[in-house]
Amino acid sequence: MDIRKIDDTISVAPQITYGDVAEAARLGFKTLVANRPDREEFGQPAMADLEAAALENGMTWVYMPVASGNITDADVDHFGAMIQNSEKPVLAFCRSGTRCTVLWALNAARSVNAEEIFTKARGAGYDISGLAPRMAQQARSQ
């Protein structure tokens, strides 16, 4: 499992497996968020199995699928509310972790300096500099 910490509230990861869920719980994650649609790709674990593993390990499960390359403002709103209301730390996953990072960044842009967001994302291994115009739009919307 390739966990990439963004900050103390959220980490992201590429696709996790059923066995990874127990490890995530052992590491202290309280909420597991799936930002990947079920059956997006052949061979990925079924979301129902990951949900069962999360619940078996005392974690809260949030299924919030987002289509790759098609993150809407409503998705960002939903993600922001989830982060605010979830027990932390949160582990969010998708195919590569990028979708989760983009959702986090667009939500964070509403209240955090863009350079700080870019730095945190780079520290987690994601270059989201191409999001600058959309982050600026999110900042103006607040």
Backbone as ProteinMPNN parsed JSONL, in Angstrom:
{"seq_chain_A": "MDIRKIDDTISVAPQITYGDVAEAARLGFKTLVANRPDREEFGQPAMADLEAAALENGMTWVYMPVASGNITDADVDHFGAMIQNSEKPVLAFCRSGTRCTVLWALNAARSVNAEEIFTKARGAGYDISGLAPRMAQQARSQ", "coords_chain_A": {"N_chain_A": [[0.866, -1.177, 0.0], [0.579, 2.155, -0.859], [0.727, 4.794, 0.794], [0.201, 8.24, 0.863], [0.878, 11.031, 2.549], [-0.886, 14.006, 2.902], [-1.62, 16.016, 4.723], [-2.15, 16.359, 8.295], [-4.801, 15.622, 8.452], [-5.61, 14.238, 6.182], [-4.667, 11.619, 3.977], [-3.681, 10.147, 0.874], [-4.064, 7.483, -1.533], [-3.051, 5.179, -4.103], [-5.105, 2.648, -5.716], [-6.358, 0.463, -3.282], [-6.235, -2.748, -1.615], [-8.278, -5.438, -0.359], [-6.875, -6.587, 1.805], [-5.252, -4.429, 2.492], [-6.827, -2.732, 3.961], [-7.053, -3.465, 6.691], [-4.445, -2.909, 7.486], [-4.397, -0.13, 7.088], [-6.213, 0.652, 9.048], [-4.81, -0.22, 11.295], [-2.716, 1.565, 11.179], [-3.958, 3.793, 12.074], [-5.908, 5.201, 10.652], [-9.154, 6.523, 10.43], [-11.315, 6.956, 8.769], [-12.267, 5.731, 5.628], [-12.167, 6.513, 2.293], [-13.56, 6.06, -0.832], [-12.863, 7.182, -3.923], [-13.152, 6.215, -6.362], [-15.049, 4.899, -9.008], [-16.98, 1.903, -8.732], [-15.997, -1.003, -10.453], [-14.578, 0.41, -12.375], [-12.317, -0.338, -13.684], [-11.151, -3.354, -15.056], [-10.572, -6.004, -12.822], [-10.143, -4.54, -10.488], [-10.611, -4.299, -6.909], [-13.83, -5.128, -5.531], [-16.067, -2.627, -4.481], [-17.913, -3.198, -2.48], [-16.641, -5.232, -1.073], [-14.423, -3.86, -0.048], [-15.726, -2.0, 1.531], [-16.89, -3.715, 3.438], [-14.559, -4.668, 4.653], [-13.575, -2.282, 5.738], [-15.568, -1.667, 7.636], [-15.394, -3.969, 9.251], [-12.976, -3.46, 10.408], [-13.408, -1.328, 12.03], [-13.563, 1.163, 10.839], [-14.925, 4.118, 9.338], [-16.774, 4.092, 6.362], [-16.79, 5.708, 3.265], [-18.302, 6.105, 0.265], [-17.642, 7.722, -2.53], [-17.733, 8.123, -5.497], [-15.961, 9.438, -8.288], [-15.752, 10.475, -11.582], [-12.897, 9.997, -13.516], [-11.016, 12.758, -14.581], [-13.226, 14.385, -14.679], [-14.143, 16.145, -12.583], [-16.507, 17.783, -10.788], [-17.836, 20.95, -9.528], [-19.761, 20.319, -7.661], [-18.855, 17.821, -6.81], [-16.543, 18.642, -5.485], [-17.672, 20.194, -3.454], [-19.062, 18.178, -2.036], [-16.921, 16.539, -1.266], [-15.518, 18.33, 0.384], [-17.384, 18.716, 2.478], [-17.453, 16.123, 3.443], [-14.812, 15.79, 4.39], [-14.783, 17.714, 6.407], [-16.698, 16.672, 8.185], [-15.944, 14.08, 8.817], [-14.42, 11.514, 10.853], [-11.079, 11.805, 11.725], [-7.705, 10.647, 11.2], [-8.201, 10.721, 7.605], [-8.213, 8.407, 4.95], [-8.068, 8.503, 1.586], [-8.763, 6.996, -1.544], [-8.107, 6.229, -5.011], [-7.646, 5.357, -8.443], [-4.938, 6.154, -8.89], [-4.453, 7.961, -6.889], [-4.453, 10.562, -7.62], [-6.966, 11.781, -8.315], [-8.147, 11.991, -5.776], [-6.363, 13.755, -4.589], [-6.724, 16.005, -6.201], [-9.419, 16.615, -5.637], [-9.16, 17.244, -2.906], [-7.378, 19.456, -3.131], [-8.85, 21.366, -4.659], [-10.97, 21.851, -2.941], [-9.555, 22.788, -0.69], [-8.502, 25.113, -1.758], [-10.368, 27.022, -1.38], [-9.918, 28.14, 1.045], [-7.219, 28.148, 1.671], [-3.894, 29.197, 0.957], [-2.7, 29.027, -2.372], [-0.034, 28.305, -2.998], [0.754, 26.893, -0.727], [-0.911, 24.692, -0.926], [0.021, 23.545, -3.345], [2.61, 22.873, -2.496], [2.123, 20.959, -0.474], [0.847, 18.981, -2.003], [2.91, 18.337, -3.821], [4.723, 17.298, -1.993], [3.468, 14.943, -1.431], [3.812, 13.661, -3.754], [2.473, 14.514, -6.042], [1.994, 16.516, -8.844], [0.178, 19.21, -9.187], [0.066, 21.583, -10.473], [-1.153, 22.394, -12.827], [-3.727, 22.845, -12.07], [-4.019, 25.424, -11.224], [-5.595, 27.639, -12.418], [-8.241, 26.713, -11.977], [-8.224, 26.406, -9.218], [-7.922, 29.057, -8.452], [-10.377, 30.007, -9.291], [-12.033, 28.605, -7.512], [-11.181, 29.763, -5.107], [-12.109, 32.362, -5.468], [-14.796, 31.889, -5.371], [-15.607, 31.812, -2.775]], "CA_chain_A": [[0.0, 0.0, 0.0], [1.379, 3.36, -1.062], [0.019, 5.913, 1.433], [0.89, 9.517, 0.665], [0.304, 11.993, 3.486], [-1.015, 15.397, 2.466], [-1.486, 16.734, 5.987], [-2.56, 15.52, 9.423], [-6.196, 15.201, 8.343], [-5.874, 13.387, 5.02], [-3.657, 10.984, 3.135], [-4.28, 9.551, -0.311], [-3.371, 6.276, -1.985], [-3.565, 4.473, -5.27], [-6.028, 1.567, -5.404], [-6.011, -0.418, -2.176], [-6.819, -4.081, -1.666], [-8.996, -5.871, 0.841], [-5.882, -6.752, 2.866], [-4.693, -3.129, 2.887], [-7.738, -2.014, 4.861], [-6.646, -3.747, 8.075], [-3.206, -2.161, 7.711], [-4.769, 1.281, 7.217], [-6.812, 0.8, 10.382], [-3.707, -0.369, 12.25], [-1.94, 2.805, 11.115], [-4.713, 4.84, 12.747], [-6.913, 5.875, 9.836], [-10.501, 6.351, 10.975], [-12.285, 7.021, 7.676], [-11.763, 5.275, 4.339], [-12.967, 7.14, 1.241], [-13.346, 5.554, -2.185], [-13.195, 8.16, -4.953], [-13.122, 5.485, -7.632], [-16.269, 4.142, -9.264], [-16.9, 0.447, -8.746], [-15.832, -1.59, -11.785], [-13.989, 1.362, -13.327], [-11.278, -1.041, -14.422], [-11.18, -4.792, -14.821], [-9.656, -6.519, -11.818], [-10.053, -3.779, -9.242], [-11.45, -4.898, -5.864], [-15.217, -4.654, -5.455], [-16.261, -1.655, -3.402], [-18.633, -3.854, -1.38], [-15.642, -5.952, -0.274], [-13.634, -2.871, 0.69], [-16.615, -1.469, 2.564], [-16.982, -4.729, 4.493], [-13.276, -4.666, 5.367], [-13.51, -1.054, 6.538], [-16.465, -1.816, 8.782], [-14.805, -5.007, 10.103], [-11.805, -2.892, 11.079], [-13.808, -0.173, 12.827], [-13.423, 2.412, 10.092], [-16.09, 4.638, 8.623], [-16.639, 3.935, 4.911], [-17.462, 6.717, 2.451], [-18.197, 5.821, -1.161], [-17.854, 8.983, -3.215], [-17.076, 7.933, -6.79], [-15.808, 10.596, -9.164], [-15.211, 10.069, -12.878], [-11.568, 10.535, -13.796], [-11.002, 13.872, -15.525], [-14.526, 15.059, -14.719], [-14.487, 16.552, -11.222], [-17.397, 18.943, -10.823], [-17.884, 21.738, -8.299], [-20.577, 19.557, -6.707], [-17.951, 16.819, -6.234], [-15.664, 19.358, -4.555], [-18.518, 20.519, -2.294], [-19.324, 16.932, -1.321], [-15.658, 16.134, -0.654], [-15.252, 19.262, 1.484], [-18.28, 18.398, 3.593], [-17.014, 14.845, 3.992], [-13.593, 16.026, 5.178], [-15.16, 18.47, 7.602], [-17.542, 15.891, 9.088], [-15.422, 12.728, 9.05], [-13.412, 11.291, 11.88], [-9.77, 11.867, 11.097], [-7.328, 10.953, 9.823], [-8.923, 10.144, 6.477], [-7.45, 7.856, 3.839], [-8.879, 8.491, 0.36], [-8.062, 6.304, -2.623], [-8.668, 6.105, -6.354], [-6.72, 4.526, -9.217], [-3.545, 6.561, -8.664], [-4.385, 8.95, -5.811], [-4.531, 11.909, -8.191], [-8.336, 12.301, -8.158], [-8.331, 12.364, -4.365], [-5.546, 14.95, -4.36], [-7.392, 17.116, -6.89], [-10.598, 16.97, -4.832], [-8.656, 17.927, -1.709], [-6.794, 20.75, -3.505], [-9.893, 22.303, -5.059], [-11.686, 22.241, -1.732], [-8.651, 23.579, 0.142], [-8.276, 26.418, -2.399], [-11.384, 27.948, -0.895], [-9.505, 28.77, 2.307], [-5.78, 28.008, 1.884], [-3.031, 29.771, -0.066], [-2.421, 28.071, -3.441], [1.34, 27.794, -2.912], [0.763, 25.893, 0.339], [-1.562, 23.505, -1.49], [0.966, 22.946, -4.291], [3.711, 22.296, -1.726], [1.643, 19.727, 0.168], [0.617, 17.985, -3.052], [4.234, 17.893, -4.291], [5.278, 16.46, -0.936], [2.801, 13.636, -1.525], [4.159, 13.075, -5.043], [1.534, 14.907, -7.098], [2.155, 17.84, -9.416], [-1.155, 19.69, -9.558], [0.217, 22.978, -10.893], [-2.119, 22.653, -13.888], [-5.016, 23.21, -11.462], [-3.976, 26.807, -10.732], [-6.765, 28.45, -12.788], [-9.461, 26.226, -11.315], [-8.082, 26.724, -7.792], [-8.204, 30.487, -8.324], [-11.852, 30.123, -9.393], [-12.594, 28.131, -6.234], [-10.89, 30.781, -4.093], [-13.004, 33.512, -5.697], [-16.196, 31.52, -5.121], [-15.895, 31.849, -1.337]], "C_chain_A": [[0.901, 1.225, 0.0], [0.614, 4.568, -0.512], [0.855, 7.173, 1.305], [0.192, 10.589, 1.513], [0.291, 13.392, 2.882], [-0.863, 16.307, 3.679], [-2.01, 15.829, 7.103], [-3.994, 15.021, 9.32], [-6.434, 14.195, 7.229], [-4.591, 12.873, 4.381], [-4.406, 10.381, 1.955], [-3.465, 8.327, -0.706], [-3.91, 5.844, -3.335], [-4.456, 3.328, -4.795], [-5.513, 0.682, -4.272], [-6.694, -1.774, -2.369], [-7.555, -4.352, -0.361], [-8.025, -5.975, 2.02], [-5.277, -5.45, 3.346], [-5.55, -2.425, 3.932], [-7.36, -2.242, 6.315], [-5.372, -2.986, 8.421], [-3.499, -0.67, 7.887], [-5.37, 1.548, 8.594], [-5.731, 0.714, 11.454], [-2.855, 0.9, 12.307], [-2.694, 4.0, 11.706], [-5.733, 5.58, 11.914], [-8.298, 5.521, 10.351], [-11.568, 6.285, 9.891], [-11.6, 6.601, 6.386], [-12.707, 5.778, 3.255], [-12.578, 6.563, -0.116], [-13.803, 6.603, -3.179], [-13.193, 7.53, -6.34], [-14.44, 4.753, -7.838], [-16.008, 2.638, -9.228], [-16.819, -0.011, -10.201], [-15.305, -0.598, -12.827], [-12.985, 0.655, -14.24], [-11.355, -2.528, -14.085], [-10.152, -5.171, -13.752], [-9.546, -5.714, -10.533], [-10.961, -4.426, -8.192], [-12.858, -4.3, -5.874], [-15.359, -3.712, -4.264], [-17.0, -2.276, -2.22], [-17.66, -4.618, -0.48], [-14.8, -4.985, 0.551], [-14.46, -2.235, 1.805], [-16.706, -2.445, 3.734], [-15.697, -4.753, 5.319], [-13.148, -3.427, 6.251], [-14.355, -1.195, 7.799], [-15.942, -2.87, 9.762], [-13.644, -4.471, 10.935], [-12.115, -1.595, 11.821], [-13.658, 1.171, 12.148], [-14.781, 2.827, 9.528], [-15.787, 4.533, 7.134], [-17.419, 5.041, 4.222], [-17.217, 6.36, 0.988], [-18.605, 7.072, -1.907], [-17.182, 8.914, -4.579], [-17.09, 9.199, -7.639], [-15.178, 10.091, -10.458], [-13.872, 10.76, -13.12], [-11.652, 11.636, -14.846], [-12.291, 14.654, -15.588], [-14.993, 15.437, -13.317], [-15.292, 17.852, -11.293], [-17.294, 19.737, -9.518], [-18.731, 21.038, -7.236], [-19.746, 18.459, -6.044], [-17.049, 17.456, -5.176], [-16.435, 19.723, -3.283], [-18.726, 19.293, -1.414], [-18.064, 16.463, -0.579], [-15.332, 17.025, 0.545], [-16.107, 18.984, 2.7], [-17.861, 17.094, 4.25], [-15.784, 15.032, 4.87], [-13.945, 16.72, 6.481], [-15.86, 17.58, 8.635], [-17.002, 14.513, 9.443], [-14.456, 12.689, 10.219], [-12.064, 11.166, 11.171], [-8.76, 11.047, 11.884], [-8.117, 10.132, 8.799], [-7.902, 9.577, 5.494], [-8.394, 7.766, 2.649], [-8.078, 7.795, -0.728], [-8.852, 6.381, -3.921], [-7.669, 5.256, -7.144], [-5.267, 4.858, -8.904], [-3.364, 7.482, -7.455], [-4.55, 10.372, -6.319], [-5.916, 12.522, -8.011], [-8.584, 12.798, -6.743], [-7.579, 13.651, -4.056], [-6.187, 16.17, -5.002], [-8.629, 17.558, -6.105], [-10.185, 17.746, -3.591], [-8.181, 19.335, -2.062], [-7.863, 21.777, -3.871], [-10.721, 22.754, -3.865], [-10.809, 23.151, -0.865], [-8.444, 24.981, -0.432], [-9.287, 27.464, -1.937], [-10.948, 28.675, 0.372], [-7.998, 28.765, 2.553], [-5.042, 28.597, 0.682], [-2.634, 28.696, -1.085], [-1.015, 27.486, -3.336], [1.467, 26.731, -1.827], [0.143, 24.578, -0.155], [-0.616, 22.795, -2.453], [2.103, 22.246, -3.561], [3.295, 20.984, -1.068], [1.427, 18.626, -0.867], [1.945, 17.451, -3.591], [4.884, 16.971, -3.266], [4.686, 15.063, -0.94], [3.066, 12.967, -2.884], [3.254, 13.444, -6.2], [1.817, 16.337, -7.547], [0.777, 18.293, -9.912], [-1.105, 21.139, -10.026], [-0.754, 23.347, -12.011], [-3.494, 23.046, -13.368], [-5.096, 24.68, -11.058], [-5.192, 27.639, -11.148], [-8.048, 28.006, -12.075], [-9.4, 26.493, -9.81], [-8.38, 28.203, -7.55], [-9.711, 30.731, -8.405], [-12.518, 29.675, -8.094], [-12.367, 29.165, -5.128], [-11.82, 31.983, -4.23], [-14.46, 33.186, -5.333], [-16.573, 31.614, -3.645], [-15.987, 33.262, -0.819]], "O_chain_A": [[1.862, 1.311, 0.766], [-0.062, 5.275, -1.259], [2.051, 7.18, 1.596], [-0.934, 10.994, 1.225], [1.312, 13.895, 2.414], [-0.073, 17.251, 3.664], [-2.282, 14.652, 6.866], [-4.37, 14.087, 10.028], [-7.356, 13.384, 7.314], [-3.591, 13.581, 4.263], [-5.61, 10.136, 2.027], [-2.326, 8.156, -0.271], [-5.065, 6.103, -3.674], [-4.547, 3.072, -3.595], [-4.375, 0.213, -4.304], [-7.608, -1.918, -3.182], [-7.46, -3.591, 0.601], [-8.327, -5.5, 3.115], [-4.832, -5.364, 4.491], [-5.045, -1.609, 4.704], [-7.35, -1.293, 7.099], [-5.237, -2.475, 9.533], [-2.904, -0.021, 8.748], [-5.063, 2.559, 9.225], [-5.738, 1.488, 12.411], [-2.337, 1.259, 13.364], [-2.136, 5.09, 11.825], [-6.373, 6.505, 12.414], [-8.579, 4.365, 10.668], [-12.601, 5.639, 10.066], [-10.495, 7.052, 6.081], [-13.907, 5.503, 3.293], [-11.407, 6.578, -0.497], [-14.996, 6.89, -3.275], [-13.228, 8.225, -7.356], [-14.904, 4.057, -6.935], [-14.948, 2.168, -9.642], [-17.497, 0.536, -11.07], [-15.559, -0.754, -14.021], [-12.829, 1.007, -15.41], [-11.6, -2.896, -12.936], [-9.01, -4.713, -13.781], [-8.914, -6.166, -9.578], [-11.972, -5.035, -8.542], [-13.048, -3.124, -6.184], [-14.835, -3.973, -3.181], [-16.738, -1.914, -1.073], [-17.835, -4.647, 0.738], [-14.498, -5.256, 1.713], [-13.948, -1.965, 2.891], [-16.607, -2.039, 4.892], [-15.747, -4.848, 6.546], [-12.666, -3.514, 7.38], [-13.901, -0.877, 8.898], [-16.037, -2.683, 10.975], [-13.367, -4.966, 12.028], [-11.207, -0.853, 12.196], [-13.629, 2.207, 12.813], [-15.655, 1.997, 9.279], [-14.681, 4.845, 6.695], [-18.579, 5.287, 4.555], [-16.075, 6.318, 0.529], [-19.778, 7.444, -1.915], [-16.167, 9.574, -4.801], [-18.083, 9.924, -7.7], [-14.185, 9.363, -10.428], [-13.747, 11.972, -12.944], [-12.29, 11.46, -15.884], [-12.448, 15.507, -16.461], [-16.103, 15.093, -12.911], [-14.817, 18.873, -11.79], [-16.736, 19.258, -8.531], [-18.449, 21.153, -6.044], [-19.908, 18.193, -4.854], [-16.821, 16.882, -4.112], [-15.92, 19.58, -2.175], [-18.582, 19.363, -0.194], [-18.13, 16.047, 0.577], [-14.919, 16.534, 1.595], [-15.616, 19.011, 3.829], [-17.906, 16.97, 5.474], [-15.722, 14.492, 5.974], [-13.449, 16.343, 7.542], [-15.629, 17.729, 9.835], [-17.57, 13.842, 10.305], [-13.777, 13.666, 10.535], [-11.945, 10.497, 10.144], [-8.937, 10.787, 13.074], [-8.614, 9.041, 9.074], [-6.863, 10.186, 5.238], [-9.393, 7.048, 2.689], [-6.865, 7.977, -0.829], [-10.069, 6.568, -3.935], [-6.912, 4.497, -6.539], [-4.454, 3.96, -8.68], [-2.234, 7.751, -7.048], [-4.766, 11.29, -5.528], [-6.025, 13.675, -7.593], [-9.149, 13.87, -6.532], [-8.085, 14.527, -3.354], [-6.192, 17.251, -4.414], [-8.855, 18.756, -5.932], [-10.779, 18.772, -3.262], [-8.532, 20.299, -1.382], [-7.791, 22.928, -3.442], [-11.128, 23.913, -3.791], [-11.28, 24.173, -0.365], [-8.235, 25.933, 0.32], [-9.061, 28.663, -2.099], [-11.527, 29.698, 0.739], [-7.542, 29.326, 3.549], [-5.505, 28.508, -0.455], [-2.274, 27.583, -0.704], [-0.827, 26.291, -3.561], [2.214, 25.767, -1.994], [0.626, 23.493, 0.168], [-0.468, 21.575, -2.387], [2.518, 21.155, -3.952], [4.041, 20.005, -1.107], [1.784, 17.471, -0.633], [2.09, 16.246, -3.796], [5.521, 15.981, -3.627], [5.328, 14.109, -0.502], [2.607, 11.853, -3.135], [3.257, 12.77, -7.23], [1.872, 17.254, -6.728], [0.283, 17.812, -10.931], [-2.114, 21.843, -9.983], [-1.14, 24.511, -12.125], [-4.335, 23.525, -14.129], [-6.143, 25.133, -10.595], [-5.78, 28.298, -10.291], [-8.838, 28.837, -11.628], [-10.428, 26.777, -9.194], [-9.016, 28.558, -6.557], [-10.252, 31.561, -7.674], [-13.468, 30.309, -7.634], [-13.253, 29.412, -4.31], [-12.264, 32.552, -3.232], [-15.251, 34.079, -5.028], [-17.751, 31.505, -3.305], [-16.224, 33.468, 0.372]]}, "name": "protein", "num_of_chains": 1, "seq": "MDIRKIDDTISVAPQITYGDVAEAARLGFKTLVANRPDREEFGQPAMADLEAAALENGMTWVYMPVASGNITDADVDHFGAMIQNSEKPVLAFCRSGTRCTVLWALNAARSVNAEEIFTKARGAGYDISGLAPRMAQQARSQ"}
